[in-house]
Amino acid sequence: MNRGFLHTVVLVGLLLVISGCSNFQKLLKSDDVDKKYKAALEYHKKEDYYRANQLLEQVSPLLTGSEEAEQAKFYLADTYYELGDYLLADFHFKSFYQTYPRSPLAEQAMYNQALSLYNQSPSFEQDQTATLTAIEALQEFSVRYPNSDRIPEANQLIEELMVKLDKKSFDNARLYYQLRYWRAAVVAFDNFQKEHASSPYSEEAAYLKLDAQYRFALESVPNKQEERFLQAVDYYQNFIDQYPDSKFTRNALQVYENTLAEIEKVKKSTQANS
Protein backbone atom coordinates (compact mmCIF):
# COMPACT_ATOMS: atom_id res chain seq x y z
CA MET A 1 0.00 0.00 0.00
CA ASN A 2 2.79 2.41 0.92
CA ARG A 3 4.63 1.54 -2.28
CA GLY A 4 1.53 2.19 -4.36
CA PHE A 5 1.03 5.54 -2.63
CA LEU A 6 4.64 6.50 -3.32
CA HIS A 7 4.27 5.62 -6.99
CA THR A 8 1.15 7.78 -7.16
CA VAL A 9 2.98 10.75 -5.61
CA VAL A 10 5.87 10.36 -8.05
CA LEU A 11 3.50 10.10 -10.99
CA VAL A 12 1.56 13.19 -9.93
CA GLY A 13 4.84 15.06 -9.50
CA LEU A 14 6.00 14.10 -12.96
CA LEU A 15 2.69 15.15 -14.47
CA LEU A 16 2.93 18.53 -12.75
CA VAL A 17 6.47 19.03 -14.03
CA ILE A 18 5.47 18.07 -17.57
CA SER A 19 2.42 20.30 -17.35
CA GLY A 20 4.55 23.17 -16.02
CA CYS A 21 7.06 22.76 -18.82
CA SER A 22 4.28 22.62 -21.39
CA ASN A 23 2.65 25.78 -19.98
CA PHE A 24 5.99 27.58 -19.94
CA GLN A 25 6.70 26.66 -23.55
CA LYS A 26 3.29 27.96 -24.54
CA LEU A 27 4.00 31.15 -22.63
CA LEU A 28 7.29 31.61 -24.45
CA LYS A 29 5.51 31.34 -27.80
CA SER A 30 2.72 33.66 -26.71
CA ASP A 31 2.36 37.22 -28.04
CA ASP A 32 0.86 38.45 -24.76
CA VAL A 33 3.60 40.75 -23.44
CA ASP A 34 1.74 41.66 -20.26
CA LYS A 35 1.12 38.03 -19.39
CA LYS A 36 4.77 37.16 -20.00
CA TYR A 37 5.95 40.07 -17.88
CA LYS A 38 3.73 39.15 -14.92
CA ALA A 39 4.77 35.51 -15.19
CA ALA A 40 8.43 36.54 -15.26
CA LEU A 41 7.97 38.44 -11.99
CA GLU A 42 6.30 35.41 -10.45
CA TYR A 43 9.11 33.13 -11.56
CA HIS A 44 11.63 35.60 -10.15
CA LYS A 45 9.76 35.69 -6.84
CA LYS A 46 9.89 31.89 -6.72
CA GLU A 47 13.64 32.06 -7.49
CA ASP A 48 13.14 30.29 -10.79
CA TYR A 49 15.67 32.62 -12.39
CA TYR A 50 16.13 30.63 -15.56
CA ARG A 51 12.49 30.88 -16.63
CA ALA A 52 12.26 34.48 -15.44
CA ASN A 53 15.31 35.26 -17.56
CA GLN A 54 13.87 33.61 -20.65
CA LEU A 55 10.70 35.64 -20.43
CA LEU A 56 12.38 38.93 -19.53
CA GLU A 57 14.78 38.59 -22.44
CA GLN A 58 11.73 38.48 -24.72
CA VAL A 59 9.60 41.21 -23.15
CA SER A 60 12.15 43.74 -21.90
CA PRO A 61 12.82 45.29 -25.34
CA LEU A 62 9.06 45.37 -25.99
CA LEU A 63 8.36 47.33 -22.79
CA THR A 64 10.59 50.28 -23.69
CA GLY A 65 8.79 53.51 -22.88
CA SER A 66 6.24 51.84 -20.60
CA GLU A 67 5.95 52.01 -16.81
CA GLU A 68 7.11 48.42 -16.55
CA ALA A 69 10.30 48.95 -18.59
CA GLU A 70 12.41 50.08 -15.62
CA GLN A 71 11.55 47.13 -13.41
CA ALA A 72 11.84 44.65 -16.27
CA LYS A 73 15.34 45.88 -17.08
CA PHE A 74 16.43 45.60 -13.45
CA TYR A 75 15.06 42.10 -12.97
CA LEU A 76 16.61 40.94 -16.23
CA ALA A 77 20.01 42.01 -14.92
CA ASP A 78 19.25 40.35 -11.59
CA THR A 79 18.39 37.02 -13.21
CA TYR A 80 21.77 36.96 -14.93
CA TYR A 81 23.45 37.68 -11.60
CA GLU A 82 21.52 34.93 -9.80
CA LEU A 83 22.34 32.49 -12.60
CA GLY A 84 26.05 33.26 -12.17
CA ASP A 85 26.46 34.91 -15.57
CA TYR A 86 28.40 37.84 -14.12
CA LEU A 87 29.58 39.15 -17.47
CA LEU A 88 26.02 39.77 -18.67
CA ALA A 89 24.91 40.88 -15.19
CA ASP A 90 27.67 43.50 -15.25
CA PHE A 91 26.51 44.73 -18.66
CA HIS A 92 22.80 44.89 -17.80
CA PHE A 93 23.19 46.46 -14.34
CA LYS A 94 25.48 49.14 -15.77
CA SER A 95 23.02 49.76 -18.60
CA PHE A 96 20.23 50.07 -16.02
CA TYR A 97 21.76 52.75 -13.80
CA GLN A 98 23.00 54.67 -16.80
CA THR A 99 19.50 54.62 -18.29
CA TYR A 100 17.69 55.26 -14.98
CA PRO A 101 20.16 57.21 -12.80
CA ARG A 102 17.36 58.59 -10.58
CA SER A 103 15.56 55.30 -10.12
CA PRO A 104 15.05 53.97 -6.57
CA LEU A 105 16.77 50.84 -7.90
CA ALA A 106 19.82 52.71 -9.26
CA GLU A 107 21.85 52.31 -6.06
CA GLN A 108 21.20 48.57 -5.92
CA ALA A 109 21.96 48.24 -9.64
CA MET A 110 25.28 50.05 -9.31
CA TYR A 111 26.27 47.94 -6.33
CA ASN A 112 25.23 44.73 -8.05
CA GLN A 113 27.28 45.72 -11.08
CA ALA A 114 30.30 46.12 -8.79
CA LEU A 115 29.51 42.71 -7.25
CA SER A 116 29.36 41.22 -10.74
CA LEU A 117 32.86 42.54 -11.39
CA TYR A 118 34.00 41.30 -7.98
CA ASN A 119 32.79 37.82 -8.88
CA GLN A 120 34.80 37.95 -12.11
CA SER A 121 38.05 38.60 -10.23
CA PRO A 122 40.28 35.53 -10.78
CA SER A 123 42.69 33.85 -8.37
CA PHE A 124 45.84 35.84 -7.62
CA GLU A 125 47.99 33.70 -9.95
CA GLN A 126 46.14 35.03 -13.01
CA ASP A 127 46.00 38.43 -14.69
CA GLN A 128 44.43 40.93 -12.28
CA THR A 129 42.87 43.40 -14.73
CA ALA A 130 39.38 42.30 -13.65
CA THR A 131 40.35 42.79 -9.99
CA LEU A 132 41.44 46.37 -10.66
CA THR A 133 38.17 47.04 -12.52
CA ALA A 134 36.16 45.65 -9.58
CA ILE A 135 38.03 47.86 -7.10
CA GLU A 136 37.37 50.92 -9.25
CA ALA A 137 33.65 50.06 -9.46
CA LEU A 138 33.34 49.59 -5.69
CA GLN A 139 35.20 52.85 -5.06
CA GLU A 140 32.98 54.67 -7.55
CA PHE A 141 29.91 53.30 -5.75
CA SER A 142 31.28 54.53 -2.40
CA VAL A 143 31.81 58.01 -3.83
CA ARG A 144 28.35 58.19 -5.40
CA TYR A 145 26.52 56.74 -2.39
CA PRO A 146 28.67 57.66 0.66
CA ASN A 147 25.76 57.16 3.09
CA SER A 148 24.67 53.78 1.72
CA ASP A 149 24.18 50.86 4.10
CA ARG A 150 26.31 48.86 1.68
CA ILE A 151 29.48 50.91 2.30
CA PRO A 152 30.90 48.63 5.06
CA GLU A 153 30.55 45.59 2.81
CA ALA A 154 31.97 47.50 -0.16
CA ASN A 155 35.02 48.49 1.90
CA GLN A 156 35.49 44.90 3.01
CA LEU A 157 35.37 43.69 -0.59
CA ILE A 158 37.87 46.36 -1.66
CA GLU A 159 40.22 45.27 1.10
CA GLU A 160 39.88 41.64 0.04
CA LEU A 161 40.68 42.51 -3.57
CA MET A 162 43.64 44.67 -2.52
CA VAL A 163 45.10 41.72 -0.60
CA LYS A 164 44.80 39.68 -3.79
CA LEU A 165 46.75 42.37 -5.69
CA ASP A 166 49.32 42.41 -2.88
CA LYS A 167 49.73 38.67 -3.15
CA LYS A 168 50.11 38.85 -6.93
CA SER A 169 52.72 41.62 -6.73
CA PHE A 170 54.60 39.93 -3.90
CA ASP A 171 54.72 36.60 -5.72
CA ASN A 172 56.03 38.32 -8.85
CA ALA A 173 58.86 39.83 -6.81
CA ARG A 174 59.54 36.56 -4.99
CA LEU A 175 59.82 34.74 -8.32
CA TYR A 176 62.99 36.74 -9.11
CA TYR A 177 64.34 35.69 -5.71
CA GLN A 178 63.53 32.03 -6.32
CA LEU A 179 65.21 32.19 -9.73
CA ARG A 180 68.29 33.72 -8.05
CA TYR A 181 68.08 36.95 -10.04
CA TRP A 182 69.27 38.85 -7.00
CA ARG A 183 69.48 42.38 -8.42
CA ALA A 184 66.04 42.09 -10.06
CA ALA A 185 64.65 40.70 -6.81
CA VAL A 186 65.98 43.68 -4.83
CA VAL A 187 64.38 46.13 -7.26
CA ALA A 188 61.09 44.21 -7.30
CA PHE A 189 60.88 43.99 -3.49
CA ASP A 190 61.76 47.66 -3.18
CA ASN A 191 58.98 48.60 -5.60
CA PHE A 192 56.58 46.32 -3.76
CA GLN A 193 57.31 48.06 -0.46
CA LYS A 194 56.70 51.47 -1.99
CA GLU A 195 53.47 50.50 -3.71
CA HIS A 196 52.08 48.21 -0.98
CA ALA A 197 53.36 49.79 2.23
CA SER A 198 50.50 48.46 4.37
CA SER A 199 50.48 45.00 2.81
CA PRO A 200 50.62 41.95 5.09
CA TYR A 201 53.52 40.80 2.90
CA SER A 202 55.64 43.93 3.45
CA GLU A 203 57.55 42.41 6.36
CA GLU A 204 58.62 39.35 4.41
CA ALA A 205 59.43 41.53 1.39
CA ALA A 206 61.76 43.65 3.57
CA TYR A 207 63.61 40.57 4.80
CA LEU A 208 63.90 39.00 1.34
CA LYS A 209 65.16 42.30 -0.07
CA LEU A 210 67.93 42.28 2.56
CA ASP A 211 68.86 38.68 1.78
CA ALA A 212 68.76 39.27 -1.99
CA GLN A 213 71.02 42.30 -1.62
CA TYR A 214 73.52 40.27 0.42
CA ARG A 215 73.58 37.52 -2.20
CA PHE A 216 73.83 40.09 -4.99
CA ALA A 217 76.88 41.63 -3.28
CA LEU A 218 78.39 38.22 -2.66
CA GLU A 219 78.32 37.41 -6.38
CA SER A 220 79.49 40.87 -7.51
CA VAL A 221 82.89 41.74 -8.92
CA PRO A 222 85.41 42.61 -6.14
CA ASN A 223 85.49 46.36 -6.74
CA LYS A 224 81.67 46.57 -6.31
CA GLN A 225 81.28 44.30 -3.31
CA GLU A 226 81.89 46.71 -0.42
CA GLU A 227 79.39 49.25 -1.73
CA ARG A 228 76.77 46.55 -2.20
CA PHE A 229 77.38 44.93 1.17
CA LEU A 230 76.99 48.35 2.82
CA GLN A 231 73.65 48.67 1.06
CA ALA A 232 72.65 45.36 2.68
CA VAL A 233 73.62 46.84 6.06
CA ASP A 234 71.27 49.76 5.40
CA TYR A 235 68.47 47.34 4.49
CA TYR A 236 69.06 45.44 7.73
CA GLN A 237 68.89 48.58 9.84
CA ASN A 238 65.69 49.67 8.10
CA PHE A 239 64.22 46.20 8.61
CA ILE A 240 64.98 46.16 12.35
CA ASP A 241 63.65 49.68 12.81
CA GLN A 242 60.41 48.89 11.02
CA TYR A 243 59.87 45.33 12.30
CA PRO A 244 61.60 45.01 15.70
CA ASP A 245 59.54 41.93 16.65
CA SER A 246 59.57 40.23 13.26
CA LYS A 247 59.51 36.46 12.91
CA PHE A 248 62.36 36.97 10.42
CA THR A 249 64.60 38.76 12.96
CA ARG A 250 66.88 35.80 13.62
CA ASN A 251 67.43 35.13 9.92
CA ALA A 252 67.94 38.84 9.25
CA LEU A 253 70.54 39.03 12.02
CA GLN A 254 72.41 36.10 10.49
CA VAL A 255 72.45 37.84 7.10
CA TYR A 256 73.67 41.02 8.80
CA GLU A 257 76.51 39.23 10.60
CA ASN A 258 77.51 37.48 7.39
CA THR A 259 77.48 40.84 5.63
CA LEU A 260 79.77 42.43 8.22
CA ALA A 261 82.14 39.47 7.91
CA GLU A 262 82.23 39.88 4.13
CA ILE A 263 82.92 43.59 4.45
CA GLU A 264 85.93 42.80 6.66
CA LYS A 265 87.17 40.30 4.07
CA VAL A 266 86.86 42.89 1.31
CA LYS A 267 88.73 45.49 3.35
CA LYS A 268 91.58 43.08 4.16
CA SER A 269 91.80 42.03 0.51
CA THR A 270 91.93 45.69 -0.56
CA GLN A 271 94.69 46.47 1.96
CA ALA A 272 96.68 43.42 0.90
CA ASN A 273 96.55 44.50 -2.72
CA SER A 274 97.50 48.12 -1.98
C-alpha positions as CSV (number, residue, x, y, z in Angstrom):
1,M,0.0,0.0,0.0
2,N,2.8,2.4,0.9
3,R,4.6,1.5,-2.3
4,G,1.5,2.2,-4.4
5,F,1.0,5.5,-2.6
6,L,4.6,6.5,-3.3
7,H,4.3,5.6,-7.0
8,T,1.1,7.8,-7.2
9,V,3.0,10.7,-5.6
10,V,5.9,10.4,-8.0
11,L,3.5,10.1,-11.0
12,V,1.6,13.2,-9.9
13,G,4.8,15.1,-9.5
14,L,6.0,14.1,-13.0
15,L,2.7,15.1,-14.5
16,L,2.9,18.5,-12.7
17,V,6.5,19.0,-14.0
18,I,5.5,18.1,-17.6
19,S,2.4,20.3,-17.4
20,G,4.5,23.2,-16.0
21,C,7.1,22.8,-18.8
22,S,4.3,22.6,-21.4
23,N,2.6,25.8,-20.0
24,F,6.0,27.6,-19.9
25,Q,6.7,26.7,-23.6
26,K,3.3,28.0,-24.5
27,L,4.0,31.2,-22.6
28,L,7.3,31.6,-24.5
29,K,5.5,31.3,-27.8
30,S,2.7,33.7,-26.7
31,D,2.4,37.2,-28.0
32,D,0.9,38.4,-24.8
33,V,3.6,40.7,-23.4
34,D,1.7,41.7,-20.3
35,K,1.1,38.0,-19.4
36,K,4.8,37.2,-20.0
37,Y,6.0,40.1,-17.9
38,K,3.7,39.2,-14.9
39,A,4.8,35.5,-15.2
40,A,8.4,36.5,-15.3
41,L,8.0,38.4,-12.0
42,E,6.3,35.4,-10.5
43,Y,9.1,33.1,-11.6
44,H,11.6,35.6,-10.1
45,K,9.8,35.7,-6.8
46,K,9.9,31.9,-6.7
47,E,13.6,32.1,-7.5
48,D,13.1,30.3,-10.8
49,Y,15.7,32.6,-12.4
50,Y,16.1,30.6,-15.6
51,R,12.5,30.9,-16.6
52,A,12.3,34.5,-15.4
53,N,15.3,35.3,-17.6
54,Q,13.9,33.6,-20.7
55,L,10.7,35.6,-20.4
56,L,12.4,38.9,-19.5
57,E,14.8,38.6,-22.4
58,Q,11.7,38.5,-24.7
59,V,9.6,41.2,-23.2
60,S,12.2,43.7,-21.9
61,P,12.8,45.3,-25.3
62,L,9.1,45.4,-26.0
63,L,8.4,47.3,-22.8
64,T,10.6,50.3,-23.7
65,G,8.8,53.5,-22.9
66,S,6.2,51.8,-20.6
67,E,5.9,52.0,-16.8
68,E,7.1,48.4,-16.5
69,A,10.3,48.9,-18.6
70,E,12.4,50.1,-15.6
71,Q,11.6,47.1,-13.4
72,A,11.8,44.6,-16.3
73,K,15.3,45.9,-17.1
74,F,16.4,45.6,-13.4
75,Y,15.1,42.1,-13.0
76,L,16.6,40.9,-16.2
77,A,20.0,42.0,-14.9
78,D,19.2,40.3,-11.6
79,T,18.4,37.0,-13.2
80,Y,21.8,37.0,-14.9
81,Y,23.4,37.7,-11.6
82,E,21.5,34.9,-9.8
83,L,22.3,32.5,-12.6
84,G,26.0,33.3,-12.2
85,D,26.5,34.9,-15.6
86,Y,28.4,37.8,-14.1
87,L,29.6,39.1,-17.5
88,L,26.0,39.8,-18.7
89,A,24.9,40.9,-15.2
90,D,27.7,43.5,-15.3
91,F,26.5,44.7,-18.7
92,H,22.8,44.9,-17.8
93,F,23.2,46.5,-14.3
94,K,25.5,49.1,-15.8
95,S,23.0,49.8,-18.6
96,F,20.2,50.1,-16.0
97,Y,21.8,52.8,-13.8
98,Q,23.0,54.7,-16.8
99,T,19.5,54.6,-18.3
100,Y,17.7,55.3,-15.0
101,P,20.2,57.2,-12.8
102,R,17.4,58.6,-10.6
103,S,15.6,55.3,-10.1
104,P,15.0,54.0,-6.6
105,L,16.8,50.8,-7.9
106,A,19.8,52.7,-9.3
107,E,21.9,52.3,-6.1
108,Q,21.2,48.6,-5.9
109,A,22.0,48.2,-9.6
110,M,25.3,50.1,-9.3
111,Y,26.3,47.9,-6.3
112,N,25.2,44.7,-8.1
113,Q,27.3,45.7,-11.1
114,A,30.3,46.1,-8.8
115,L,29.5,42.7,-7.2
116,S,29.4,41.2,-10.7
117,L,32.9,42.5,-11.4
118,Y,34.0,41.3,-8.0
119,N,32.8,37.8,-8.9
120,Q,34.8,38.0,-12.1
121,S,38.0,38.6,-10.2
122,P,40.3,35.5,-10.8
123,S,42.7,33.8,-8.4
124,F,45.8,35.8,-7.6
125,E,48.0,33.7,-10.0
126,Q,46.1,35.0,-13.0
127,D,46.0,38.4,-14.7
128,Q,44.4,40.9,-12.3
129,T,42.9,43.4,-14.7
130,A,39.4,42.3,-13.6
131,T,40.4,42.8,-10.0
132,L,41.4,46.4,-10.7
133,T,38.2,47.0,-12.5
134,A,36.2,45.6,-9.6
135,I,38.0,47.9,-7.1
136,E,37.4,50.9,-9.3
137,A,33.6,50.1,-9.5
138,L,33.3,49.6,-5.7
139,Q,35.2,52.8,-5.1
140,E,33.0,54.7,-7.5
141,F,29.9,53.3,-5.8
142,S,31.3,54.5,-2.4
143,V,31.8,58.0,-3.8
144,R,28.4,58.2,-5.4
145,Y,26.5,56.7,-2.4
146,P,28.7,57.7,0.7
147,N,25.8,57.2,3.1
148,S,24.7,53.8,1.7
149,D,24.2,50.9,4.1
150,R,26.3,48.9,1.7
151,I,29.5,50.9,2.3
152,P,30.9,48.6,5.1
153,E,30.6,45.6,2.8
154,A,32.0,47.5,-0.2
155,N,35.0,48.5,1.9
156,Q,35.5,44.9,3.0
157,L,35.4,43.7,-0.6
158,I,37.9,46.4,-1.7
159,E,40.2,45.3,1.1
160,E,39.9,41.6,0.0
161,L,40.7,42.5,-3.6
162,M,43.6,44.7,-2.5
163,V,45.1,41.7,-0.6
164,K,44.8,39.7,-3.8
165,L,46.7,42.4,-5.7
166,D,49.3,42.4,-2.9
167,K,49.7,38.7,-3.1
168,K,50.1,38.8,-6.9
169,S,52.7,41.6,-6.7
170,F,54.6,39.9,-3.9
171,D,54.7,36.6,-5.7
172,N,56.0,38.3,-8.8
173,A,58.9,39.8,-6.8
174,R,59.5,36.6,-5.0
175,L,59.8,34.7,-8.3
176,Y,63.0,36.7,-9.1
177,Y,64.3,35.7,-5.7
178,Q,63.5,32.0,-6.3
179,L,65.2,32.2,-9.7
180,R,68.3,33.7,-8.1
181,Y,68.1,36.9,-10.0
182,W,69.3,38.9,-7.0
183,R,69.5,42.4,-8.4
184,A,66.0,42.1,-10.1
185,A,64.6,40.7,-6.8
186,V,66.0,43.7,-4.8
187,V,64.4,46.1,-7.3
188,A,61.1,44.2,-7.3
189,F,60.9,44.0,-3.5
190,D,61.8,47.7,-3.2
191,N,59.0,48.6,-5.6
192,F,56.6,46.3,-3.8
193,Q,57.3,48.1,-0.5
194,K,56.7,51.5,-2.0
195,E,53.5,50.5,-3.7
196,H,52.1,48.2,-1.0
197,A,53.4,49.8,2.2
198,S,50.5,48.5,4.4
199,S,50.5,45.0,2.8
200,P,50.6,41.9,5.1
201,Y,53.5,40.8,2.9
202,S,55.6,43.9,3.5
203,E,57.5,42.4,6.4
204,E,58.6,39.3,4.4
205,A,59.4,41.5,1.4
206,A,61.8,43.6,3.6
207,Y,63.6,40.6,4.8
208,L,63.9,39.0,1.3
209,K,65.2,42.3,-0.1
210,L,67.9,42.3,2.6
211,D,68.9,38.7,1.8
212,A,68.8,39.3,-2.0
213,Q,71.0,42.3,-1.6
214,Y,73.5,40.3,0.4
215,R,73.6,37.5,-2.2
216,F,73.8,40.1,-5.0
217,A,76.9,41.6,-3.3
218,L,78.4,38.2,-2.7
219,E,78.3,37.4,-6.4
220,S,79.5,40.9,-7.5
221,V,82.9,41.7,-8.9
222,P,85.4,42.6,-6.1
223,N,85.5,46.4,-6.7
224,K,81.7,46.6,-6.3
225,Q,81.3,44.3,-3.3
226,E,81.9,46.7,-0.4
227,E,79.4,49.2,-1.7
228,R,76.8,46.6,-2.2
229,F,77.4,44.9,1.2
230,L,77.0,48.4,2.8
231,Q,73.6,48.7,1.1
232,A,72.7,45.4,2.7
233,V,73.6,46.8,6.1
234,D,71.3,49.8,5.4
235,Y,68.5,47.3,4.5
236,Y,69.1,45.4,7.7
237,Q,68.9,48.6,9.8
238,N,65.7,49.7,8.1
239,F,64.2,46.2,8.6
240,I,65.0,46.2,12.4
241,D,63.7,49.7,12.8
242,Q,60.4,48.9,11.0
243,Y,59.9,45.3,12.3
244,P,61.6,45.0,15.7
245,D,59.5,41.9,16.6
246,S,59.6,40.2,13.3
247,K,59.5,36.5,12.9
248,F,62.4,37.0,10.4
249,T,64.6,38.8,13.0
250,R,66.9,35.8,13.6
251,N,67.4,35.1,9.9
252,A,67.9,38.8,9.2
253,L,70.5,39.0,12.0
254,Q,72.4,36.1,10.5
255,V,72.4,37.8,7.1
256,Y,73.7,41.0,8.8
257,E,76.5,39.2,10.6
258,N,77.5,37.5,7.4
259,T,77.5,40.8,5.6
260,L,79.8,42.4,8.2
261,A,82.1,39.5,7.9
262,E,82.2,39.9,4.1
263,I,82.9,43.6,4.5
264,E,85.9,42.8,6.7
265,K,87.2,40.3,4.1
266,V,86.9,42.9,1.3
267,K,88.7,45.5,3.4
268,K,91.6,43.1,4.2
269,S,91.8,42.0,0.5
270,T,91.9,45.7,-0.6
271,Q,94.7,46.5,2.0
272,A,96.7,43.4,0.9
273,N,96.5,44.5,-2.7
274,S,97.5,48.1,-2.0
